[in-house]
Amino acid sequence: MSLQRIVRVSLEHPTSAVCVAGVETLVDIYGSVPEGTEMFEVYGTPGVDIYICRSVDRGRERADTRRWHFDAGSEIIVVMNSPSNDLNDSHVQISYHSSRESLPLAYAVLYLTCVDISLDCDLNCEGRQDRSFVDKRQWVWGPGGYGAILLVNCDKDNLNCDERDNCDQHVHCLQDLEDMSVMVLRTQGPAALFDDHRLVLHTSSYDAQRARVFHACGPEDSCEAYRHVLGQDKLSYEVPRFHGDEEHFFVEGLSFPDAGFTGLISFHVTLLDDSNEDFSESPIFTDTVVFRVAPWIMTPSTLPPLEVYVCRVRNNTCFVDAVAELVRKAGCKLTICPQTENRNDRWIQDEMELGYIQAPHKTFPVVFDSPRNGELQDFPYKRILGPDFGYVTREPRDSSVSGLDSFGNLEVSPPVVANGKEYPLGRILFGGNLPGSSGRRVTRVVRDFLNAQKVQSPVELFVDWLAVGHVDEFLSFVPAPDGKGFRMLLASPSTCLRLFQEKRKWGHGRALLFQGVRGAQPVNTVSINQVLSNESLIGYNKFVQSCIDWNREVLKRELGLTEQDIIDIPQLFKTERRKAVAFFPDLVNMLVLGQHLGIPKPFGPVINGRCCLEEKVRSLLEPLGLHCTFIDDFSSYHMLHGEVHCGTNVRRQPFAFKWWNMVP
């Protein structure tokens, strides 16, 4: 922001002033005017543009050799566009005239020194045809927008350090600089000017808590050259001229957008005049740049997988082997968390969510550590945090954490258009209670964090009817070659009951569920006839269907879906302590790796040598080009109220779409 610089001229002695290239200086000619003055002339040396503004309504005119009527409202505006070579090497001369005198009544001379000062950064304005009208003080969303972007430096590039890179005031390795945004202070003008003028870089106390600035004060190939100059307790910094015309600064983000923080951070450089010993310093000019902190972005199951995580515990060897085979088919990496680290906590989906942050110069994954804090609580920080892999978490102060705060209750849709608005990065989905009810909800600090990211506007669904209470218990997304590019899968008791009724009609009522289940605990088989004659079970599944239907309508409205975008997957539930759990392994709780699906093996009724539930799911999904692999998770996960998706986690490719090109 440029200050309105007012310079008063004197008849008694020449006046000198500093002006900034391209910035207007208002010359006050009324301070000492000769008696009888009726007109004035104004002249400038080459390189000085002079304008006369006689009134607001009439606008400004370029000054020429004519005389101007001396009106109380007239203003002289001076602009220089090139920096001076020497002090006072340009000037403006004003002569005062009367109609009764042939010679000027008096002269006033204003000597000018022009300096060019600019605080610059990558404004990310590739999409704009005219970059000259970009206002660094603004941050504009959309394909024609612009504005600097700042990454939260939440990874750990130096493995010898205990903390994340932004947790101290040092640059520990040069790779750390790649995660920062560059800010350049450029100055041109006579070096002697800075004998009695200072350049000060500064920010607000609010912004200083959310970003840190390092100054390259020496050879840029040495970590010791980068001095912490702004951020936290440092609000201003007098800039020494180490490198002449250019000084390089490196900016790192300390905080993600959150409640009370929009993500915008401003830095300013101000030129201060300290030339008058009788007065305090006065500001001549301020330049400002605004950064937006890059949001944390989730990736939907329809994006290509890069790495799959799974825990090895005492009774899941076959499960881990099956996941490893699926990962091999999908062509991605497998990371197994050993029992010594997970301490028999197998729910790796609940412990963390894998997303990413992105700026024009850098993209890297960031793990969001859930507040559930089970035995896996150290895994995200100790095993995943590292070079170019960041970490963030949110913990409630009052420890008010419920099962809904596990990240099986945190999903994101593929890109959608709903109610005329585009969501090119999809929408976050998490579960809570019904509006106005007093049931369980995701803790406020997590909800605030997700809402503040802005680019994946969250939708809260109804999950309090579920014992575990996670959205992945009744929905998932799979890629599709047509339509919107995906299908949403919803668990459907009514579809399952219709399937069983159809099988009974064809004489298969005695076919048994749960045949072939292996495990330490025996599982009683049950026939189709027994299921369909269990009025309590049927009645409870009608209630479950009503809960899922409520969510179905919310999802159709908030994601812009039609019935053609939804596939109903047969599923039954039963009640435990007045909440719902899966009656047989929950088929929608699947691992999606491109075209390869790892689906919980349901152990449904076997008819003509085939599980009718598996056959139904294949008939629904394989026409989409998907490959269904049914994984036995009955004893190791299902009996503990979880399934394949609960026991795995996936890092995926970032969106091709750049978040700054959207309009939230």
DOBA-37585 format. One record per residue (C-alpha): residue in one letter; x, y, z. Coordinates in steps of 0.25 Angstrom, whole numbers, padded with zeros to 4 digits, always signed. Last residue first. Layout:
N
AXYZ ...
This chain:
664
P-0060-0087-0012 V-0055-0082-0025 M-0046-0091-0032 N-0032-0089-0039 W-0025-0088-0026 W-0027-0103-0023 K-0020-0107-0035 F-0027-0119-0043 A-0018-0131-0046 F-0022-0136-0032 P-0012-0142-0023 Q-0008-0156-0025 R-0012-0165-0014 R-0007-0170+0000 V-0016-0181+0005 N-0020-0187+0018 T-0024-0201+0022 G-0031-0208+0034 C-0044-0200+0034 H-0045-0201+0019 V-0044-0217+0020 E-0054-0218+0031 G-0057-0213+0046 H-0066-0217+0057 L-0057-0226+0064 M-0063-0239+0059 H-0061-0232+0045 Y-0046-0230+0047 S-0038-0242+0050 S-0049-0253+0050 F-0056-0249+0038 D-0046-0242+0029 D-0046-0251+0018 I-0043-0243+0005 F-0052-0243-0007 T-0045-0238-0019 C-0054-0231-0029 H-0048-0225-0042 L-0055-0213-0047 G-0058-0210-0062 L-0071-0203-0059 P-0078-0216-0063 E-0071-0223-0051 L-0078-0215-0041 L-0092-0219-0040 S-0091-0233-0045 R-0079-0235-0036 V-0087-0230-0024 K-0098-0240-0027 E-0089-0251-0029 E-0082-0248-0016 L-0095-0248-0009 C-0100-0261-0015 C-0087-0268-0011 R-0084-0279-0021 G-0085-0294-0022 N-0099-0295-0028 I-0104-0286-0016 V-0095-0282-0005 P-0102-0273+0005 G-0092-0262+0009 F-0078-0263+0015 P-0077-0247+0013 K-0063-0247+0008 P-0059-0232+0011 I-0056-0225-0002 G-0042-0222-0008 L-0045-0215-0021 H-0036-0214-0033 Q-0039-0204-0044 G-0031-0193-0037 L-0028-0198-0023 V-0041-0197-0015 L-0041-0204-0001 M-0055-0208+0003 N-0065-0204+0014 V-0076-0205+0004 L-0077-0220+0007 D-0079-0220+0022 P-0076-0234+0027 F-0089-0240+0032 F-0099-0235+0041 A-0091-0221+0041 V-0093-0213+0054 A-0105-0204+0058 K-0107-0197+0071 R-0117-0200+0082 R-0107-0207+0091 E-0103-0216+0079 T-0113-0217+0068 K-0112-0224+0055 F-0109-0220+0040 L-0111-0226+0027 Q-0104-0222+0014 P-0107-0223-0001 I-0100-0212-0009 D-0108-0201-0015 I-0101-0194-0026 I-0103-0179-0028 D-0100-0170-0039 Q-0112-0174-0047 E-0120-0170-0035 T-0116-0155-0037 L-0105-0148-0030 G-0102-0133-0028 L-0093-0135-0017 E-0100-0128-0006 R-0114-0132-0011 K-0112-0146-0015 L-0103-0148-0002 V-0114-0142+0007 E-0124-0151+0000 R-0116-0163+0002 N-0113-0159+0017 W-0128-0160+0020 D-0129-0173+0012 I-0117-0179+0020 C-0125-0176+0033 S-0138-0181+0027 Q-0131-0194+0023 V-0125-0196+0037 F-0140-0195+0042 K-0144-0205+0032 N-0132-0213+0036 Y-0138-0213+0051 G-0151-0219+0046 I-0145-0230+0038 L-0136-0234+0050 S-0147-0234+0060 E-0156-0241+0050 N-0146-0253+0048 S-0154-0261+0038 L-0145-0255+0026 V-0132-0258+0033 Q-0136-0272+0037 N-0141-0275+0023 I-0128-0270+0017 S-0120-0280+0027 V-0112-0277+0039 T-0098-0282+0042 N-0093-0281+0056 V-0079-0275+0058 P-0068-0282+0066 Q-0058-0273+0072 A-0043-0276+0069 G-0045-0274+0054 R-0050-0280+0041 V-0063-0277+0034 G-0066-0288+0024 Q-0081-0286+0025 F-0085-0272+0030 L-0098-0271+0023 L-0106-0284+0020 A-0115-0288+0008 R-0128-0294+0013 G-0137-0284+0006 H-0131-0288-0007 G-0144-0292-0014 W-0145-0281-0025 K-0154-0273-0016 R-0144-0274-0005 K-0133-0268-0014 E-0142-0256-0018 Q-0146-0254-0004 F-0131-0253-0001 L-0128-0243-0012 R-0140-0235-0007 L-0135-0235+0007 C-0121-0231+0002 T-0126-0219-0006 S-0135-0215+0005 P-0123-0215+0015 S-0115-0206+0005 A-0101-0201+0008 L-0098-0190-0002 L-0088-0189-0013 M-0085-0176-0020 R-0081-0178-0034 F-0070-0170-0042 G-0066-0163-0054 K-0078-0154-0054 G-0085-0162-0065 D-0076-0173-0071 P-0063-0181-0068 A-0066-0182-0054 P-0057-0181-0041 V-0062-0186-0028 F-0067-0178-0016 S-0071-0183-0002 L-0083-0183+0007 F-0090-0190+0019 E-0079-0193+0029 D-0069-0183+0023 V-0077-0172+0029 H-0073-0176+0043 G-0081-0178+0056 V-0076-0190+0063 A-0089-0194+0068 L-0097-0188+0056 W-0109-0179+0059 D-0100-0167+0061 V-0096-0167+0047 F-0104-0156+0041 L-0096-0148+0030 E-0088-0135+0031 V-0084-0129+0018 P-0071-0122+0017 S-0067-0111+0007 Q-0054-0117+0000 V-0047-0104-0004 K-0050-0096+0009 Q-0038-0101+0018 A-0045-0095+0029 N-0057-0105+0029 L-0047-0116+0032 F-0040-0109+0043 D-0053-0105+0050 R-0059-0119+0049 V-0046-0125+0055 V-0046-0115+0067 R-0061-0117+0069 T-0060-0131+0072 V-0068-0140+0062 R-0082-0142+0067 R-0089-0151+0076 G-0104-0150+0080 S-0111-0138+0085 S-0121-0135+0074 G-0124-0122+0067 P-0119-0127+0053 L-0117-0142+0053 N-0104-0147+0059 G-0090-0147+0053 G-0083-0153+0041 F-0072-0148+0032 L-0072-0145+0017 I-0062-0135+0011 R-0066-0130-0003 G-0060-0132-0016 L-0047-0125-0022 P-0054-0119-0034 Y-0066-0115-0025 E-0074-0107-0035 K-0087-0099-0031 G-0100-0100-0039 N-0107-0107-0028 A-0097-0118-0027 V-0085-0121-0037 V-0076-0132-0033 P-0061-0136-0032 P-0059-0149-0024 S-0065-0150-0010 V-0057-0149+0002 E-0056-0158+0015 L-0055-0156+0030 N-0062-0165+0039 G-0052-0176+0037 F-0044-0164+0042 S-0046-0167+0057 D-0053-0155+0063 L-0067-0162+0063 G-0062-0172+0073 S-0062-0160+0083 V-0052-0150+0088 S-0055-0139+0098 S-0041-0138+0103 D-0044-0124+0108 R-0033-0117+0100 P-0038-0124+0087 E-0026-0129+0079 R-0023-0126+0064 T-0012-0132+0056 V-0003-0128+0045 Y+0009-0136+0039 G+0017-0134+0026 F+0024-0143+0016 D+0035-0137+0008 P+0046-0142+0017 G+0040-0149+0029 L+0027-0151+0036 I+0021-0165+0033 R+0028-0174+0044 K+0030-0166+0057 Y+0018-0156+0055 P+0008-0164+0048 F+0012-0177+0056 D+0012-0171+0070 Q-0004-0172+0072 L-0004-0186+0068 E-0008-0191+0082 G-0020-0182+0081 N-0019-0167+0081 R-0033-0164+0075 P-0029-0150+0072 S-0027-0153+0057 D-0013-0150+0051 F-0014-0143+0038 V-0003-0148+0029 V+0003-0138+0019 P+0007-0141+0005 F+0016-0132-0003 T+0014-0122-0014 K+0025-0111-0018 H+0027-0098-0027 P+0013-0095-0031 A+0008-0098-0016 Q+0002-0111-0011 I-0002-0118+0001 Y-0006-0133+0002 G-0015-0143+0008 L-0014-0156+0016 E-0024-0158+0028 M-0019-0164+0041 E-0022-0173+0053 D-0036-0179+0048 Q-0031-0184+0035 I-0019-0191+0043 W-0029-0199+0051 R-0020-0211+0055 D-0016-0207+0069 N-0008-0219+0073 R+0004-0211+0079 N+0005-0204+0066 E+0020-0202+0066 T+0024-0215+0071 Q+0013-0221+0063 P+0020-0217+0050 C+0014-0206+0041 I+0014-0211+0027 T+0016-0202+0016 L+0012-0206+0002 K+0015-0199-0011 C+0007-0198-0023 G+0004-0207-0036 A-0010-0210-0034 K-0008-0225-0035 R+0003-0224-0025 V-0006-0217-0016 L-0016-0228-0017 E-0006-0238-0013 A-0001-0230-0001 V-0015-0229+0004 A-0017-0244+0003 D-0004-0246+0010 V-0008-0236+0021 F-0021-0243+0023 C-0015-0257+0024 T-0005-0252+0035 N-0016-0245+0043 N-0016-0252+0056 R-0004-0246+0064 V-0004-0232+0057 R+0002-0227+0044 C-0003-0213+0041 V-0007-0208+0027 Y-0002-0196+0019 V-0004-0195+0004 E+0004-0186-0005 L+0002-0179-0018 P-0012-0181-0021 P-0019-0174-0033 L-0031-0165-0030 T-0045-0171-0028 S-0043-0173-0014 P-0044-0158-0011 T-0032-0150-0007 M-0032-0140+0004 I-0026-0126+0003 W-0019-0118+0014 P-0020-0103+0010 A-0009-0095+0005 V-0006-0082+0013 R-0010-0070+0005 F+0001-0059+0004 V-0001-0044+0003 V+0010-0035-0002 T+0011-0020+0003 D+0019-0008-0001 T+0020+0004+0008 F+0025+0018+0005 I+0030+0031+0011 P+0029+0027+0026 S+0034+0038+0036 E+0045+0036+0046 S+0044+0045+0058 F+0047+0060+0057 D+0058+0070+0060 E+0069+0061+0054 N+0063+0061+0041 S+0068+0051+0031 D+0061+0039+0037 D+0052+0036+0026 L+0046+0022+0026 L+0044+0013+0014 T+0034+0002+0018 V+0034-0012+0014 H+0021-0020+0017 F+0017-0035+0019 S+0003-0040+0020 I-0003-0054+0023 L-0016-0059+0019 G-0020-0073+0023 T-0034-0069+0028 F-0030-0071+0043 G-0041-0070+0054 A-0044-0085+0053 D-0034-0091+0044 P-0025-0089+0032 F-0012-0096+0034 S-0001-0091+0043 L+0014-0089+0043 G+0016-0085+0028 E+0030-0083+0023 V+0036-0071+0017 F+0050-0069+0010 F+0055-0055+0008 H+0065-0051-0003 E+0071-0037-0003 E+0073-0030-0016 D+0079-0017-0021 G+0092-0018-0012 H+0094-0031-0007 F+0096-0029+0008 R+0088-0017+0009 P+0083-0017+0023 V+0068-0019+0025 E+0063-0013+0038 Y+0054-0024+0043 S+0040-0024+0049 L+0030-0032+0057 K+0040-0043+0063 D+0033-0050+0075 Q+0026-0061+0066 G+0031-0057+0052 L+0042-0049+0045 V+0057-0049+0044 H+0062-0063+0045 R+0075-0063+0039 Y+0079-0072+0027 A+0094-0071+0024 E+0097-0083+0035 C+0090-0093+0025 S+0101-0090+0015 D+0099-0091+0000 E+0093-0077+0000 P+0106-0070+0003 G+0102-0059+0013 C+0090-0052+0019 A+0079-0060+0013 H+0068-0054+0022 F+0058-0064+0028 V+0043-0061+0030 R+0033-0069+0039 A+0018-0070+0038 R+0006-0072+0046 Q+0009-0065+0060 A+0015-0053+0052 D+0002-0051+0045 Y-0005-0047+0058 S+0007-0038+0063 S+0006-0031+0050 T+0017-0031+0039 H+0030-0023+0037 L+0041-0021+0027 V+0048-0008+0030 L+0056+0000+0020 R+0064+0012+0026 H+0067+0026+0021 D+0078+0035+0026 D+0091+0028+0020 F+0081+0020+0011 L+0081+0031+0001 A+0096+0030-0001 A+0093+0017-0009 P+0086+0025-0020 G+0074+0018-0025 Q+0069+0004-0028 T+0063-0006-0018 R+0058-0020-0019 L+0053-0028-0007 V+0050-0042-0012 M+0041-0052-0005 V+0043-0067-0007 S+0033-0077-0003 M+0038-0089+0006 D+0037-0104+0004 E+0050-0103-0005 L+0057-0096+0007 D+0057-0109+0015 Q+0065-0116+0005 L+0076-0107+0009 C+0077-0113+0023 H+0075-0109+0037 V+0069-0095+0035 H+0067-0090+0049 Q+0056-0083+0057 D+0049-0096+0062 C+0036-0104+0060 N+0035-0101+0045 D+0044-0112+0041 R+0036-0123+0049 E+0043-0127+0062 D+0053-0137+0066 C+0064-0133+0056 N+0074-0143+0051 L+0064-0147+0040 N+0066-0133+0033 D+0055-0131+0024 K+0044-0132+0034 D+0031-0128+0029 C+0021-0117+0034 N+0026-0105+0026 V+0012-0100+0024 L+0013-0096+0010 L+0011-0081+0005 I+0004-0077-0007 A+0005-0063-0014 G-0007-0057-0021 Y-0015-0058-0034 G-0028-0060-0040 G-0032-0063-0055 P-0035-0078-0052 G-0041-0075-0039 W-0038-0068-0025 V-0032-0054-0023 W-0022-0050-0012 Q-0020-0035-0011 R-0009-0026-0007 K+0000-0031-0018 D-0010-0024-0028 V-0008-0030-0042 F-0011-0020-0052 S+0002-0022-0060 R-0001-0037-0061 D-0010-0035-0073 Q-0013-0049-0079 R-0016-0055-0066 G-0015-0070-0065 E-0001-0071-0061 C-0003-0062-0049 N+0004-0069-0038 L+0008-0057-0030 D+0022-0062-0029 C+0028-0052-0019 D+0032-0037-0019 L+0034-0026-0010 S+0038-0014-0018 I+0045-0001-0016 D+0050+0009-0027 V+0057+0021-0022 C+0055+0035-0028 T+0062+0047-0022 L+0055+0060-0024 Y+0059+0075-0022 L+0047+0084-0020 V+0049+0099-0024 A+0040+0110-0021 Y+0041+0123-0029 A+0035+0137-0026 L+0027+0149-0031 P+0030+0145-0045 L+0033+0156-0055 S+0023+0164-0063 E+0015+0169-0051 R+0000+0173-0050 S-0005+0160-0055 S+0002+0153-0043 H+0011+0141-0044 Y+0017+0130-0035 S+0027+0121-0041 I+0029+0106-0037 Q+0041+0098-0041 V+0042+0083-0040 H+0055+0076-0038 S+0064+0064-0042 D+0078+0060-0038 N+0075+0062-0023 L+0083+0050-0019 D+0090+0043-0031 N+0086+0032-0041 S+0071+0034-0039 P+0061+0023-0040 S+0052+0023-0052 N+0037+0025-0052 M+0036+0039-0046 V+0022+0044-0043 V+0018+0058-0037 I+0004+0063-0034 I+0001+0078-0033 E-0012+0081-0026 S-0023+0092-0029 G-0034+0094-0019 A-0030+0108-0014 D-0029+0113-0028 F-0017+0119-0034 H-0020+0120-0049 W-0010+0112-0057 R+0000+0118-0066 R+0004+0111-0079 T+0017+0103-0081 D+0010+0089-0079 A+0005+0081-0067 R-0002+0068-0071 E-0017+0070-0067 R-0024+0063-0055 G-0039+0061-0052 R-0050+0071-0055 D-0059+0066-0044 V-0049+0065-0033 S-0044+0079-0035 R-0032+0086-0041 C-0022+0074-0042 I-0010+0078-0049 Y+0000+0067-0054 I+0015+0067-0054 D+0024+0055-0060 V+0038+0056-0056 G+0048+0049-0065 P+0053+0061-0071 T+0054+0073-0062 G+0041+0079-0057 Y+0033+0092-0059 V+0021+0098-0052 E+0015+0112-0055 F+0006+0119-0045 M-0006+0129-0045 E-0012+0139-0037 T-0002+0142-0026 G-0004+0156-0019 E+0004+0152-0007 P+0014+0142-0009 V+0010+0128-0005 S+0016+0121+0007 G+0010+0107+0010 Y+0000+0107-0001 I+0009+0100-0011 D+0007+0086-0005 V+0013+0076-0015 L+0006+0062-0015 T+0015+0050-0019 E+0010+0039-0027 V+0017+0026-0027 G+0023+0020-0040 A+0037+0021-0035 V+0037+0025-0020 C+0039+0039-0017 V+0050+0046-0007 A+0049+0060-0005 S+0057+0073-0005 T+0053+0087-0002 P+0060+0100-0007 H+0060+0111+0002 E+0051+0123+0007 L+0040+0121-0003 S+0037+0107+0003 V+0031+0094-0003 R+0022+0085+0005 V+0023+0070+0001 I+0011+0061+0003 R+0012+0046+0002 Q-0001+0038+0001 L+0005+0025+0006 S+0006+0014-0004 M+0000+0000+0000 
